[in-house]
Amino acid sequence: MTETILSLSDVRLSLDGNAGRVDILHGITLAVARGETLGLVGPSGSGKSSLLMLMGGLERATGGRIEALGHDLTAMGEDALARFRRDHMGVVFQSFHLIPTMTALENVATPLELAGAPDAFDRARAELAAVGLSLRADHYPSQMSGGEQQRVALARASVTRPAILLADEPTGNLDEANGAAIVDLLFDLRDRHGATLILVTHSQELAARCDRVIRLRDGRLVAPDAAAPGAREAAE
């Protein structure tokens, strides 16, 4: 029987803006299996990134329930959520989010140091080697190209061996060649570490490599969580 690693039940998100309260997500219900690769696609403003942030506990749902690895994320405080992400999740953003005053090695080692790992720098070096950046370990983000910075971000997200890997438009700021290389690395990391991969993308090629694709429009699922694993769907 397939094990569910992440589930959302009637999840809603509303935010207060200058024009009043805005409903971002409306009653999202879906389940993600352990080891599955799930693509989130849809037009700009459809709620894809907001949904990913809820899954990672980086945004608070205003209704419904989110469970990951048997833990209720909606009931956790901020400190508990931060520890849970540190121990079980890796997140890759479109804009890299590297710490500019740290070298590539220090950026990758940071989550391990926060977890108290005694071999943080050895493991960080190994992860940089896995993404082809052994020779850039002592370089700062400003000394690296966009593609190299995203490789560092991938290494940082995967160095803790997370059960769930979240990626928000991981190729959005890269040219075609660098984007293709990052996609290959992302799926290689998934295969090597056995992580469940959930990603937001506008790329048809990237969506086509997912086991399943969920489409959103106006904050609602239009390709419901009934699609069979292994089905392929083109992104918009």
C-alpha positions as a Markdown table, in Angstrom:
| # | Residue | x | y | z |
|---|---|---|---|---|
| 1 | Met | 0.0 | 0.0 | 0.0 |
| 2 | Thr | 1.3 | 3.5 | -0.9 |
| 3 | Glu | 2.4 | 5.5 | 2.1 |
| 4 | Thr | 1.2 | 9.2 | 2.2 |
| 5 | Ile | 4.0 | 11.5 | 3.3 |
| 6 | Leu | 2.1 | 14.8 | 2.9 |
| 7 | Ser | -1.6 | 15.5 | 3.0 |
| 8 | Leu | -3.8 | 18.6 | 2.8 |
| 9 | Ser | -7.4 | 18.6 | 3.9 |
| 10 | Asp | -9.7 | 21.6 | 2.8 |
| 11 | Val | -6.7 | 24.0 | 3.1 |
| 12 | Arg | -7.5 | 27.7 | 2.6 |
| 13 | Leu | -5.3 | 30.8 | 2.6 |
| 14 | Ser | -6.5 | 34.4 | 2.8 |
| 15 | Leu | -4.4 | 37.5 | 3.1 |
| 16 | Asp | -5.1 | 41.0 | 4.1 |
| 17 | Gly | -4.2 | 43.6 | 1.4 |
| 18 | Asn | -4.7 | 47.3 | 0.8 |
| 19 | Ala | -8.0 | 46.5 | -0.9 |
| 20 | Gly | -9.2 | 44.2 | 1.8 |
| 21 | Arg | -9.0 | 40.5 | 2.4 |
| 22 | Val | -7.9 | 38.4 | -0.6 |
| 23 | Asp | -8.6 | 34.7 | -0.9 |
| 24 | Ile | -5.6 | 33.0 | -2.3 |
| 25 | Leu | -6.4 | 29.3 | -2.0 |
| 26 | His | -9.8 | 27.7 | -1.8 |
| 27 | Gly | -10.3 | 24.3 | -0.1 |
| 28 | Ile | -7.3 | 22.4 | -1.4 |
| 29 | Thr | -7.3 | 18.7 | -0.6 |
| 30 | Leu | -4.6 | 16.4 | -1.9 |
| 31 | Ala | -2.2 | 13.6 | -0.8 |
| 32 | Val | 1.4 | 13.1 | -1.9 |
| 33 | Ala | 2.9 | 9.6 | -1.7 |
| 34 | Arg | 6.4 | 8.9 | -0.3 |
| 35 | Gly | 8.9 | 9.0 | -3.2 |
| 36 | Glu | 6.5 | 10.7 | -5.6 |
| 37 | Thr | 7.5 | 13.6 | -7.8 |
| 38 | Leu | 4.6 | 16.1 | -8.0 |
| 39 | Gly | 4.5 | 19.1 | -10.3 |
| 40 | Leu | 2.4 | 22.2 | -9.5 |
| 41 | Val | 1.4 | 24.1 | -12.6 |
| 42 | Gly | -1.0 | 26.8 | -13.7 |
| 43 | Pro | -1.1 | 30.5 | -14.8 |
| 44 | Ser | 0.7 | 33.2 | -12.9 |
| 45 | Gly | -1.3 | 34.1 | -9.8 |
| 46 | Ser | -3.1 | 30.8 | -9.6 |
| 47 | Gly | -1.7 | 30.1 | -6.1 |
| 48 | Lys | 1.1 | 27.6 | -7.0 |
| 49 | Ser | 3.9 | 29.1 | -4.9 |
| 50 | Ser | 1.5 | 29.9 | -2.0 |
| 51 | Leu | 0.5 | 26.2 | -2.0 |
| 52 | Leu | 4.2 | 25.2 | -1.9 |
| 53 | Met | 4.9 | 27.6 | 0.9 |
| 54 | Leu | 2.0 | 26.1 | 2.9 |
| 55 | Met | 3.4 | 22.6 | 2.4 |
| 56 | Gly | 6.7 | 23.7 | 3.7 |
| 57 | Gly | 5.3 | 25.5 | 6.7 |
| 58 | Leu | 6.7 | 28.8 | 5.4 |
| 59 | Glu | 3.2 | 30.3 | 5.2 |
| 60 | Arg | 0.3 | 29.7 | 7.6 |
| 61 | Ala | -3.0 | 28.3 | 6.3 |
| 62 | Thr | -6.1 | 30.2 | 7.4 |
| 63 | Gly | -8.2 | 27.1 | 7.3 |
| 64 | Gly | -7.9 | 23.3 | 7.0 |
| 65 | Arg | -5.2 | 20.9 | 8.0 |
| 66 | Ile | -1.7 | 20.0 | 6.7 |
| 67 | Glu | 0.1 | 16.9 | 7.8 |
| 68 | Ala | 3.7 | 15.9 | 6.9 |
| 69 | Leu | 5.3 | 12.7 | 8.1 |
| 70 | Gly | 2.5 | 12.3 | 10.6 |
| 71 | His | 2.9 | 15.7 | 12.1 |
| 72 | Asp | 0.2 | 18.4 | 12.0 |
| 73 | Leu | 2.0 | 21.5 | 10.6 |
| 74 | Thr | -1.1 | 23.7 | 11.2 |
| 75 | Ala | -0.8 | 23.1 | 15.0 |
| 76 | Met | 2.9 | 23.8 | 15.3 |
| 77 | Gly | 4.4 | 27.1 | 16.5 |
| 78 | Glu | 7.1 | 28.9 | 14.5 |
| 79 | Asp | 10.1 | 27.3 | 16.4 |
| 80 | Ala | 8.7 | 23.8 | 16.0 |
| 81 | Leu | 8.1 | 24.4 | 12.3 |
| 82 | Ala | 11.6 | 25.7 | 11.8 |
| 83 | Arg | 13.0 | 22.5 | 13.5 |
| 84 | Phe | 10.7 | 20.3 | 11.4 |
| 85 | Arg | 11.9 | 21.9 | 8.2 |
| 86 | Arg | 15.5 | 21.7 | 9.3 |
| 87 | Asp | 15.2 | 17.9 | 10.0 |
| 88 | His | 12.8 | 16.8 | 7.3 |
| 89 | Met | 12.6 | 19.3 | 4.4 |
| 90 | Gly | 14.8 | 21.0 | 1.8 |
| 91 | Val | 13.6 | 24.1 | 0.0 |
| 92 | Val | 15.0 | 25.5 | -3.3 |
| 93 | Phe | 13.8 | 29.0 | -4.3 |
| 94 | Gln | 13.9 | 30.7 | -7.7 |
| 95 | Ser | 16.1 | 33.5 | -6.4 |
| 96 | Phe | 18.6 | 31.2 | -4.7 |
| 97 | His | 18.4 | 32.8 | -1.2 |
| 98 | Leu | 22.1 | 32.2 | -0.5 |
| 99 | Ile | 23.7 | 34.1 | 2.4 |
| 100 | Pro | 26.0 | 36.6 | 0.6 |
| 101 | Thr | 28.6 | 36.9 | 3.3 |
| 102 | Met | 29.2 | 33.1 | 3.4 |
| 103 | Thr | 31.1 | 31.0 | 0.9 |
| 104 | Ala | 29.5 | 28.2 | -1.0 |
| 105 | Leu | 30.8 | 25.7 | 1.5 |
| 106 | Glu | 29.6 | 27.7 | 4.5 |
| 107 | Asn | 26.1 | 28.1 | 2.9 |
| 108 | Val | 25.8 | 24.4 | 2.3 |
| 109 | Ala | 27.1 | 23.5 | 5.8 |
| 110 | Thr | 24.8 | 25.9 | 7.6 |
| 111 | Pro | 21.7 | 23.6 | 8.0 |
| 112 | Leu | 24.0 | 20.8 | 9.3 |
| 113 | Glu | 25.6 | 23.2 | 11.8 |
| 114 | Leu | 22.2 | 24.3 | 13.0 |
| 115 | Ala | 21.4 | 20.6 | 13.5 |
| 116 | Gly | 24.6 | 20.1 | 15.5 |
| 117 | Ala | 26.2 | 17.7 | 13.0 |
| 118 | Pro | 29.9 | 17.3 | 13.9 |
| 119 | Asp | 30.9 | 16.5 | 10.3 |
| 120 | Ala | 29.0 | 19.5 | 8.7 |
| 121 | Phe | 31.8 | 20.7 | 6.5 |
| 122 | Asp | 32.9 | 17.3 | 5.3 |
| 123 | Arg | 29.3 | 16.5 | 4.2 |
| 124 | Ala | 29.0 | 20.0 | 2.7 |
| 125 | Arg | 32.1 | 19.4 | 0.6 |
| 126 | Ala | 30.7 | 16.1 | -0.6 |
| 127 | Glu | 27.4 | 17.6 | -1.6 |
| 128 | Leu | 29.2 | 20.4 | -3.5 |
| 129 | Ala | 31.2 | 17.8 | -5.3 |
| 130 | Ala | 27.9 | 16.0 | -6.2 |
| 131 | Val | 26.7 | 19.1 | -8.0 |
| 132 | Gly | 30.0 | 19.7 | -9.7 |
| 133 | Leu | 31.2 | 22.7 | -7.6 |
| 134 | Ser | 34.2 | 21.3 | -5.7 |
| 135 | Leu | 36.4 | 24.0 | -7.1 |
| 136 | Arg | 34.0 | 26.8 | -6.1 |
| 137 | Ala | 33.7 | 25.8 | -2.4 |
| 138 | Asp | 35.5 | 28.9 | -1.2 |
| 139 | His | 33.8 | 31.4 | -3.5 |
| 140 | Tyr | 31.0 | 33.8 | -2.4 |
| 141 | Pro | 27.7 | 34.1 | -4.2 |
| 142 | Ser | 28.7 | 37.3 | -5.9 |
| 143 | Gln | 31.6 | 35.5 | -7.5 |
| 144 | Met | 29.4 | 32.8 | -9.0 |
| 145 | Ser | 27.0 | 32.7 | -12.0 |
| 146 | Gly | 23.3 | 32.2 | -11.6 |
| 147 | Gly | 23.6 | 28.5 | -12.5 |
| 148 | Glu | 26.4 | 28.0 | -10.0 |
| 149 | Gln | 24.4 | 29.7 | -7.3 |
| 150 | Gln | 21.4 | 27.5 | -7.9 |
| 151 | Arg | 23.7 | 24.4 | -7.7 |
| 152 | Val | 24.8 | 25.7 | -4.3 |
| 153 | Ala | 21.1 | 26.1 | -3.3 |
| 154 | Leu | 20.4 | 22.5 | -4.4 |
| 155 | Ala | 23.4 | 21.2 | -2.4 |
| 156 | Arg | 22.2 | 23.1 | 0.7 |
| 157 | Ala | 18.6 | 21.8 | 0.3 |
| 158 | Ser | 19.8 | 18.2 | -0.1 |
| 159 | Val | 22.7 | 18.0 | 2.3 |
| 160 | Thr | 20.5 | 17.1 | 5.3 |
| 161 | Arg | 18.9 | 14.2 | 3.3 |
| 162 | Pro | 15.4 | 15.6 | 3.6 |
| 163 | Ala | 12.4 | 13.3 | 3.2 |
| 164 | Ile | 10.6 | 16.1 | 1.3 |
| 165 | Leu | 12.3 | 18.4 | -1.2 |
| 166 | Leu | 10.3 | 21.5 | -2.3 |
| 167 | Ala | 11.4 | 23.6 | -5.3 |
| 168 | Asp | 9.7 | 26.9 | -6.4 |
| 169 | Glu | 10.5 | 27.6 | -10.1 |
| 170 | Pro | 14.1 | 26.3 | -9.7 |
| 171 | Thr | 14.9 | 27.2 | -13.3 |
| 172 | Gly | 13.0 | 30.5 | -13.5 |
| 173 | Asn | 16.1 | 32.7 | -13.3 |
| 174 | Leu | 18.3 | 30.6 | -15.5 |
| 175 | Asp | 19.0 | 30.4 | -19.3 |
| 176 | Glu | 17.9 | 27.2 | -21.1 |
| 177 | Ala | 21.3 | 25.4 | -20.8 |
| 178 | Asn | 21.7 | 26.1 | -17.1 |
| 179 | Gly | 18.0 | 25.4 | -16.5 |
| 180 | Ala | 18.4 | 21.9 | -18.1 |
| 181 | Ala | 21.4 | 21.2 | -16.0 |
| 182 | Ile | 19.6 | 22.2 | -12.8 |
| 183 | Val | 16.7 | 19.9 | -13.7 |
| 184 | Asp | 19.0 | 17.0 | -14.2 |
| 185 | Leu | 20.7 | 17.6 | -10.9 |
| 186 | Leu | 17.4 | 18.0 | -9.1 |
| 187 | Phe | 16.1 | 14.6 | -10.3 |
| 188 | Asp | 19.5 | 13.1 | -9.6 |
| 189 | Leu | 19.4 | 14.3 | -6.0 |
| 190 | Arg | 15.9 | 12.9 | -5.7 |
| 191 | Asp | 17.1 | 9.5 | -7.0 |
| 192 | Arg | 20.2 | 9.4 | -4.8 |
| 193 | His | 18.5 | 10.4 | -1.6 |
| 194 | Gly | 15.0 | 8.9 | -2.2 |
| 195 | Ala | 13.3 | 12.2 | -1.4 |
| 196 | Thr | 9.7 | 13.1 | -2.3 |
| 197 | Leu | 10.0 | 16.0 | -4.7 |
| 198 | Ile | 7.3 | 18.7 | -5.1 |
| 199 | Leu | 8.0 | 21.5 | -7.5 |
| 200 | Val | 6.3 | 24.6 | -9.0 |
| 201 | Thr | 7.1 | 25.2 | -12.6 |
| 202 | His | 6.0 | 26.8 | -15.9 |
| 203 | Ser | 8.3 | 24.5 | -17.8 |
| 204 | Gln | 6.5 | 21.9 | -19.9 |
| 205 | Glu | 9.7 | 19.8 | -20.0 |
| 206 | Leu | 10.1 | 19.8 | -16.3 |
| 207 | Ala | 6.5 | 19.1 | -15.6 |
| 208 | Ala | 6.7 | 16.1 | -18.1 |
| 209 | Arg | 9.3 | 14.5 | -15.9 |
| 210 | Cys | 7.1 | 14.4 | -12.9 |
| 211 | Asp | 5.1 | 11.3 | -11.8 |
| 212 | Arg | 2.0 | 13.5 | -11.5 |
| 213 | Val | 0.9 | 17.0 | -12.2 |
| 214 | Ile | -1.6 | 19.1 | -10.3 |
| 215 | Arg | -3.0 | 22.1 | -12.1 |
| 216 | Leu | -4.3 | 25.2 | -10.3 |
| 217 | Arg | -6.4 | 28.1 | -11.5 |
| 218 | Asp | -7.7 | 30.9 | -9.3 |
| 219 | Gly | -6.6 | 29.1 | -6.1 |
| 220 | Arg | -8.5 | 25.9 | -6.9 |
| 221 | Leu | -7.4 | 22.5 | -8.2 |
| 222 | Val | -8.5 | 21.9 | -11.7 |
| 223 | Ala | -6.6 | 18.6 | -12.0 |
| 224 | Pro | -7.7 | 17.0 | -8.8 |
| 225 | Asp | -5.7 | 14.6 | -6.7 |
| 226 | Ala | -7.3 | 11.6 | -8.4 |
| 227 | Ala | -4.8 | 11.4 | -11.2 |
| 228 | Ala | -2.9 | 8.1 | -11.1 |
| 229 | Pro | 0.8 | 8.2 | -10.4 |
| 230 | Gly | 2.8 | 7.9 | -13.6 |
| 231 | Ala | 0.4 | 10.1 | -15.6 |
| 232 | Arg | 2.0 | 12.8 | -17.6 |
| 233 | Glu | 0.5 | 16.3 | -18.1 |
| 234 | Ala | 1.9 | 19.3 | -19.9 |
| 235 | Ala | 2.3 | 22.5 | -17.9 |
| 236 | Glu | 0.9 | 25.8 | -19.1 |
